[in-house]
Amino acid sequence: MRAVRNWSIRHARWIHPIYTGFEWLLVLMNPVLKRIGYERLDKPFARVEGVVKGFLFDSQSCGQCTLGSTGLSCPMNCPKTLRNGPCGGVRQNGGCEIKPEMTCVWVKAWEGAQNIGHPETTIQVIQLPVDNRNKGRSAWLRALRERLGESP
């Protein structure tokens, strides 16, 4: 999975618009989704999301996705699950202090944000701590509802 994750980060410049376009498509489909019911759609969406994002980004399905603002690098892959930048233990070569054979997730996030083209406006956004009650739920539907000002 790490190889596909690294590939996605290297190609973030063209993957990110597709990812953003999908969000736009969900906004257009919202009246239909709302009529069917978000709760009814949550499990099927979470399954599809888990397969797609799991394969492409090695997403850990926390239910509070930050891929769009972390250079398509899932911060939940950090052994310490840090959501707001690297710890003080990043090695000189960019390796993780816990898993030295792994490049720090946040080094990869910075690379991905630079590939997208606007790292200052995305990666520096402070993320809220993970609410573990959302684990395994659809982050797509949650983000859609938040974007439209509805309570998830």
Backbone as CSV, one residue per row, in Angstrom:
resi,resn,N_x,N_y,N_z,CA_x,CA_y,CA_z,C_x,C_y,C_z
1,MET,0.802,-1.202,0.000,0.000,0.000,0.000,0.848,1.271,0.000
2,ARG,1.994,1.195,0.649,2.844,2.371,0.737,3.275,2.846,-0.649
3,ALA,3.499,1.925,-1.574,3.911,2.302,-2.932,2.813,3.090,-3.636
4,VAL,1.568,2.658,-3.498,0.453,3.375,-4.130,0.262,4.728,-3.447
5,ARG,0.382,4.758,-2.123,0.278,6.023,-1.385,1.319,7.019,-1.887
6,ASN,2.559,6.571,-2.037,3.625,7.447,-2.522,3.373,7.886,-3.962
7,TRP,2.833,6.987,-4.786,2.492,7.337,-6.165,1.436,8.441,-6.173
8,SER,0.415,8.316,-5.336,-0.658,9.317,-5.273,-0.116,10.677,-4.849
9,ILE,0.815,10.685,-3.930,1.407,11.944,-3.465,2.233,12.580,-4.588
10,ARG,2.995,11.747,-5.307,3.797,12.272,-6.428,2.919,12.852,-7.534
11,HIS,1.722,12.299,-7.696,0.814,12.735,-8.760,-0.346,13.575,-8.221
12,ALA,-0.131,14.197,-7.095,-1.194,14.977,-6.439,-1.690,16.135,-7.295
13,ARG,-0.846,16.664,-8.160,-1.246,17.814,-8.983,-2.473,17.504,-9.834
14,TRP,-2.571,16.301,-10.388,-3.754,15.985,-11.203,-4.790,15.157,-10.442
15,ILE,-4.423,14.515,-9.368,-5.404,13.762,-8.581,-6.268,14.713,-7.748
16,HIS,-5.665,15.771,-7.220,-6.392,16.711,-6.366,-7.605,17.331,-7.063
17,PRO,-7.512,17.775,-8.333,-8.712,18.297,-8.995,-9.824,17.253,-9.141
18,ILE,-9.456,16.007,-9.347,-10.464,14.941,-9.420,-11.136,14.795,-8.056
19,TYR,-10.331,14.800,-7.011,-10.835,14.698,-5.640,-11.779,15.864,-5.331
20,THR,-11.371,17.073,-5.706,-12.187,18.263,-5.488,-13.445,18.222,-6.351
21,GLY,-13.312,17.732,-7.572,-14.471,17.593,-8.463,-15.508,16.641,-7.900
22,PHE,-15.039,15.598,-7.227,-15.969,14.665,-6.607,-16.765,15.351,-5.498
23,GLU,-16.108,16.218,-4.744,-16.823,16.990,-3.714,-17.905,17.851,-4.352
24,TRP,-17.587,18.483,-5.474,-18.542,19.318,-6.201,-19.724,18.479,-6.676
25,LEU,-19.440,17.258,-7.165,-20.495,16.351,-7.612,-21.424,15.986,-6.456
26,LEU,-20.865,15.742,-5.280,-21.683,15.437,-4.112,-22.598,16.600,-3.752
27,VAL,-22.099,17.822,-3.882,-22.925,18.997,-3.594,-24.098,19.036,-4.565
28,LEU,-23.835,18.751,-5.841,-24.921,18.721,-6.833,-25.943,17.626,-6.522
29,MET,-25.460,16.495,-6.045,-26.340,15.361,-5.749,-27.020,15.472,-4.386
30,ASN,-26.686,16.500,-3.615,-27.196,16.601,-2.258,-28.711,16.475,-2.120
31,PRO,-29.522,17.107,-2.980,-30.967,16.949,-2.803,-31.413,15.480,-2.846
32,VAL,-30.810,14.707,-3.734,-31.144,13.278,-3.827,-30.631,12.540,-2.595
33,LEU,-29.395,12.832,-2.206,-28.808,12.169,-1.041,-29.609,12.476,0.221
34,LYS,-30.021,13.724,0.330,-30.802,14.143,1.510,-32.149,13.427,1.548
35,ARG,-32.770,13.291,0.382,-34.071,12.610,0.305,-33.950,11.134,0.696
36,ILE,-32.883,10.488,0.225,-32.666,9.075,0.582,-32.362,8.958,2.064
37,GLY,-31.581,9.903,2.581,-31.239,9.911,4.006,-29.777,9.630,4.232
38,TYR,-29.105,10.578,4.887,-27.674,10.431,5.132,-27.359,9.194,5.968
39,GLU,-28.170,8.931,6.971,-27.905,7.771,7.837,-28.005,6.468,7.048
40,ARG,-28.957,6.399,6.148,-29.132,5.201,5.325,-27.953,5.024,4.364
41,LEU,-27.392,6.127,3.895,-26.304,6.079,2.925,-24.921,5.957,3.559
42,ASP,-24.835,6.174,4.849,-23.529,6.233,5.503,-22.717,4.952,5.331
43,LYS,-23.295,3.801,5.592,-22.526,2.549,5.495,-22.087,2.239,4.066
44,PRO,-22.986,2.340,3.069,-22.508,2.084,1.695,-21.435,3.084,1.247
45,PHE,-21.613,4.357,1.585,-20.613,5.358,1.227,-19.293,5.039,1.925
46,ALA,-19.351,4.670,3.195,-18.130,4.366,3.949,-17.392,3.182,3.337
47,ARG,-18.138,2.179,2.857,-17.494,1.021,2.232,-16.778,1.423,0.949
48,VAL,-17.470,2.180,0.092,-16.861,2.623,-1.168,-15.669,3.526,-0.873
49,GLU,-15.862,4.429,0.053,-14.797,5.353,0.447,-13.588,4.582,0.972
50,GLY,-13.833,3.575,1.785,-12.745,2.770,2.336,-11.942,2.081,1.249
51,VAL,-12.619,1.572,0.226,-11.921,0.888,-0.865,-11.132,1.891,-1.700
52,VAL,-11.789,2.965,-2.134,-11.147,3.943,-3.021,-10.006,4.662,-2.300
53,LYS,-10.323,5.274,-1.175,-9.302,6.036,-0.456,-8.285,5.121,0.207
54,GLY,-8.714,3.940,0.590,-7.779,2.982,1.173,-6.727,2.565,0.167
55,PHE,-7.162,2.297,-1.067,-6.218,1.881,-2.106,-5.314,3.034,-2.534
56,LEU,-5.902,4.173,-2.880,-5.120,5.279,-3.425,-4.250,6.006,-2.400
57,PHE,-4.773,6.172,-1.200,-4.099,7.029,-0.223,-3.731,6.299,1.068
58,ASP,-4.021,5.000,1.141,-3.809,4.224,2.361,-4.553,4.876,3.529
59,SER,-5.761,5.356,3.222,-6.593,6.036,4.214,-6.975,5.075,5.330
60,GLN,-7.031,5.598,6.535,-7.350,4.788,7.705,-8.812,4.930,8.140
61,SER,-9.636,5.570,7.309,-11.079,5.700,7.530,-11.431,6.241,8.914
62,CYS,-10.841,7.382,9.253,-11.115,7.984,10.559,-12.469,8.702,10.591
63,GLY,-13.048,8.962,9.406,-14.327,9.657,9.345,-14.198,11.167,9.361
64,GLN,-12.964,11.678,9.453,-12.692,13.113,9.455,-11.522,13.377,8.514
65,CYS,-11.740,13.108,7.248,-10.676,13.123,6.255,-10.063,14.505,6.074
66,THR,-8.736,14.529,6.003,-8.002,15.771,5.766,-7.130,15.663,4.517
67,LEU,-7.375,14.672,3.679,-6.532,14.454,2.501,-6.396,15.697,1.639
68,GLY,-7.483,16.437,1.469,-7.449,17.620,0.632,-6.528,18.710,1.144
69,SER,-6.270,18.718,2.437,-5.401,19.761,2.991,-4.056,19.222,3.462
70,THR,-3.792,17.950,3.244,-2.505,17.373,3.645,-1.790,16.738,2.451
71,GLY,-1.934,17.347,1.298,-1.207,16.872,0.125,-1.534,15.454,-0.272
72,LEU,-2.746,15.008,0.011,-3.241,13.653,-0.261,-2.476,12.587,0.527
73,SER,-1.903,12.988,1.640,-1.214,12.071,2.543,-2.067,11.929,3.808
74,CYS,-2.494,10.715,4.120,-3.351,10.496,5.292,-2.513,10.583,6.568
75,PRO,-2.762,11.595,7.406,-1.968,11.745,8.626,-2.189,10.612,9.621
76,MET,-3.255,9.859,9.442,-3.513,8.755,10.360,-2.540,7.595,10.139
77,ASN,-1.711,7.670,9.090,-0.659,6.682,8.879,0.561,6.952,9.745
78,CYS,0.591,8.116,10.371,1.659,8.434,11.308,1.532,7.484,12.502
79,PRO,2.619,6.847,12.925,2.529,5.947,14.076,1.990,6.639,15.332
80,LYS,2.166,7.951,15.408,1.638,8.704,16.556,0.277,9.331,16.240
81,THR,-0.224,9.101,15.024,-1.477,9.660,14.520,-1.570,11.172,14.723
82,LEU,-0.474,11.870,14.427,-0.458,13.327,14.543,-1.168,13.949,13.352
83,ARG,-2.106,14.834,13.619,-2.897,15.461,12.559,-2.450,16.876,12.234
84,ASN,-1.475,17.396,12.942,-1.056,18.780,12.722,0.451,18.916,12.648
85,GLY,1.037,18.224,11.737,2.459,18.373,11.500,3.296,17.330,12.200
86,PRO,4.561,17.286,11.826,5.435,16.249,12.347,5.807,16.476,13.809
87,CYS,6.182,15.394,14.439,6.679,15.475,15.813,8.123,15.973,15.762
88,GLY,8.757,16.064,16.858,10.142,16.520,16.889,11.133,15.425,16.553
89,GLY,10.649,14.254,16.204,11.546,13.125,15.982,11.800,12.770,14.538
90,VAL,11.480,13.660,13.610,11.750,13.378,12.202,13.264,13.355,12.009
91,ARG,13.746,12.294,11.409,15.190,12.148,11.198,15.679,13.065,10.074
92,GLN,16.971,13.266,10.026,17.571,14.144,9.009,17.204,13.711,7.591
93,ASN,17.077,12.404,7.384,16.749,11.901,6.050,15.238,11.895,5.789
94,GLY,14.441,12.446,6.718,12.986,12.482,6.559,12.292,11.254,7.108
95,GLY,13.061,10.346,7.697,12.492,9.112,8.241,11.749,9.343,9.550
96,CYS,10.849,8.438,9.834,10.045,8.473,11.056,10.890,7.987,12.238
97,GLU,10.695,8.601,13.398,11.471,8.177,14.564,10.991,6.823,15.085
98,ILE,9.720,6.500,14.883,9.168,5.224,15.356,9.467,4.103,14.367
99,LYS,9.259,4.393,13.071,9.520,3.425,12.001,10.556,4.038,11.060
100,PRO,11.842,3.859,11.342,12.889,4.510,10.550,12.860,4.157,9.063
101,GLU,12.318,2.992,8.717,12.263,2.589,7.303,11.172,3.335,6.533
102,MET,10.310,4.053,7.262,9.196,4.780,6.654,9.515,6.275,6.635
103,THR,9.243,6.919,5.493,9.375,8.376,5.432,8.244,8.976,6.243
104,CYS,8.545,10.009,6.993,7.540,10.673,7.821,6.328,11.065,6.970
105,VAL,5.149,10.772,7.459,3.907,11.098,6.768,3.836,12.589,6.474
106,TRP,4.356,13.402,7.372,4.282,14.851,7.196,5.302,15.372,6.200
107,VAL,6.410,14.678,6.023,7.342,15.016,4.947,6.641,14.757,3.619
108,LYS,5.950,13.618,3.535,5.188,13.284,2.331,4.038,14.267,2.119
109,ALA,3.391,14.678,3.204,2.289,15.638,3.095,2.785,16.955,2.521
110,TRP,3.950,17.396,2.957,4.507,18.652,2.431,4.836,18.508,0.945
111,GLU,5.409,17.354,0.565,5.698,17.099,-0.854,4.415,17.130,-1.674
112,GLY,3.371,16.464,-1.178,2.094,16.433,-1.887,1.480,17.816,-2.002
113,ALA,1.559,18.602,-0.926,1.008,19.964,-0.951,1.765,20.825,-1.956
114,GLN,3.077,20.639,-2.053,3.856,21.384,-3.053,3.487,20.936,-4.461
115,ASN,3.223,19.642,-4.643,2.815,19.141,-5.954,1.462,19.713,-6.371
116,ILE,0.576,19.895,-5.415,-0.730,20.492,-5.709,-0.547,21.945,-6.106
117,GLY,0.410,22.624,-5.467,0.753,23.965,-5.887,0.441,25.081,-4.925
118,HIS,-0.137,24.789,-3.795,-0.421,25.860,-2.834,-0.309,25.340,-1.401
119,PRO,0.915,24.987,-0.969,1.072,24.381,0.348,0.721,25.301,1.513
120,GLU,0.979,26.579,1.357,0.753,27.491,2.482,-0.726,27.585,2.852
121,THR,-1.610,27.460,1.871,-3.035,27.640,2.148,-3.724,26.362,2.589
122,THR,-3.057,25.222,2.458,-3.730,23.965,2.814,-3.108,23.277,4.017
123,ILE,-1.839,22.996,3.921,-1.205,22.157,4.940,-1.080,22.865,6.287
124,GLN,-1.128,24.189,6.299,-0.977,24.915,7.547,-2.296,25.151,8.280
125,VAL,-3.369,24.573,7.776,-4.658,24.674,8.459,-4.634,23.727,9.659
126,ILE,-4.946,24.250,10.838,-4.950,23.425,12.054,-6.176,22.511,12.026
127,GLN,-5.927,21.214,12.180,-6.991,20.213,12.174,-7.442,19.900,13.596
128,LEU,-8.720,19.665,13.743,-9.255,19.270,15.047,-8.799,17.856,15.386
129,PRO,-8.733,17.517,16.668,-8.393,16.144,17.042,-9.427,15.171,16.478
130,VAL,-9.018,13.943,16.287,-9.909,12.919,15.751,-10.991,12.584,16.773
131,ASP,-12.214,12.555,16.303,-13.339,12.093,17.112,-13.543,10.625,16.739
132,ASN,-13.115,9.736,17.604,-13.140,8.307,17.295,-14.543,7.745,17.090
133,ARG,-15.563,8.498,17.447,-16.930,8.044,17.177,-17.222,8.023,15.682
134,ASN,-16.436,8.750,14.893,-16.639,8.819,13.441,-15.874,7.747,12.675
135,LYS,-15.029,6.984,13.354,-14.225,5.963,12.680,-15.130,4.978,11.953
136,GLY,-14.819,4.732,10.692,-15.599,3.802,9.886,-16.834,4.424,9.254
137,ARG,-17.073,5.696,9.505,-18.211,6.390,8.895,-17.725,7.154,7.671
138,SER,-18.635,7.608,6.859,-18.283,8.291,5.627,-17.837,9.724,5.883
139,ALA,-16.579,9.989,5.579,-16.069,11.359,5.683,-16.627,12.215,4.545
140,TRP,-16.947,11.590,3.409,-17.515,12.329,2.287,-18.850,12.945,2.669
141,LEU,-19.733,12.132,3.250,-21.050,12.651,3.637,-20.932,13.668,4.767
142,ARG,-20.027,13.410,5.675,-19.817,14.339,6.789,-19.341,15.699,6.273
143,ALA,-18.359,15.690,5.362,-17.836,16.933,4.790,-18.910,17.655,3.974
144,LEU,-19.716,16.897,3.267,-20.802,17.495,2.491,-21.765,18.235,3.402
145,ARG,-22.160,17.591,4.467,-23.104,18.219,5.393,-22.499,19.439,6.067
146,GLU,-21.230,19.366,6.427,-20.567,20.531,7.028,-20.467,21.674,6.027
147,ARG,-20.135,21.339,4.788,-20.010,22.363,3.743,-21.343,23.091,3.498
148,LEU,-22.433,22.356,3.617,-23.755,22.948,3.388,-24.357,23.541,4.656
149,GLY,-23.593,23.501,5.754,-24.053,24.095,7.000,-25.053,23.256,7.762
150,GLU,-25.080,21.972,7.457,-25.971,21.051,8.164,-25.172,20.319,9.242
151,SER,-25.823,19.973,10.287,-25.149,19.274,11.388,-25.011,17.793,11.065
152,PRO,-23.762,17.274,11.043,-23.597,15.830,10.766,-24.026,14.947,11.918
